[in-house]
Amino acid sequence: MRKIRIFEHISLDGVIEHDEDYAYGAWTAPYRSPAGLAALIEAYGTSFDLLLGRRTYDAWAGFWPKAGSSPMVDSLNAATKYVATHRPDSLEWGPVGDLGADIIEGVRGLKSTDGPDLIVWGSSTLTSVLLDKGLVDEVVLIVYPVLLGRGKRFFSDTVDARELAFVSSKATPTGVLLNTYRHVGLLRT
């Protein structure tokens, strides 16, 4: 059985990095470092596949295949991309597959197979749905030492509150924290 692991770049106040009409643009860029990249690559593991929403897939398909060669780029390009889409015939960046008409059943079926971990990176709509359905095993928050105040949030306010259990934390020289949590389930009150 595969694990589903969410990776999200996030500010201290819960705003996630995204490129769509965002006033601060690439706010994570000043905090990038070789040590941070090495920690992120280590957190991904040596082999993984990707679960992506369609908008993230399209954005990445226009960038990663042309990004040259590095351990991270090569891993992303080699990973099988499983995409939540109603237009599977237009998927070109591969290896690739779609999750079918019922995305949740597609993810459940995929998770039950043997293979590498499934990483969700970006794809905030898909992230909330997977958490809500209890399909996520781990959440890795890459936390930046900034407060942004406004912007797209990590977790939808239409989904029930969730509980996470702390697993580990790693700091980079620029103050970025890679915090790993195990998904427990609904928030206990």
Stockholm file with secondary structure:
# STOCKHOLM 1.0

chainA/1-189         MRKIRIFEHISLDGVIEHDEDYAYGAWTAPYRSPAGLAALIEAYGTSFDLLLGRRTYDAWAGFWPKAGSSPMVDSLNAATKYVATHRPDSLEWGPVGDLGADIIEGVRGLKSTDGPDLIVWGSSTLTSVLLDKGLVDEVVLIVYPVLLGRGKRFFSDTVDARELAFVSSKATPTGVLLNTYRHVGLLRT
#=GR chainA/1-189 SS CCCEEEEEEEETTSBBCCCSSCTTCSTTGGGCCHHHHHHHHHHHCSCEEEEEEHHHHHHHHTTGGGSCCCHHHHHHHHSCEEEECSCGGGCCSSSEEECCSSHHHHHHHHHTSSSSEEEEESCHHHHHHHHHTTCCCEEEEEEESCCCCSSCBSSCTTSCCEEEEEEEEEECTTSCEEEEEEEEEECCC
#=GC SS_cons         CCCEEEEEEEETTSBBCCCSSCTTCSTTGGGCCHHHHHHHHHHHCSCEEEEEEHHHHHHHHTTGGGSCCCHHHHHHHHSCEEEECSCGGGCCSSSEEECCSSHHHHHHHHHTSSSSEEEEESCHHHHHHHHHTTCCCEEEEEEESCCCCSSCBSSCTTSCCEEEEEEEEEECTTSCEEEEEEEEEECCC
//
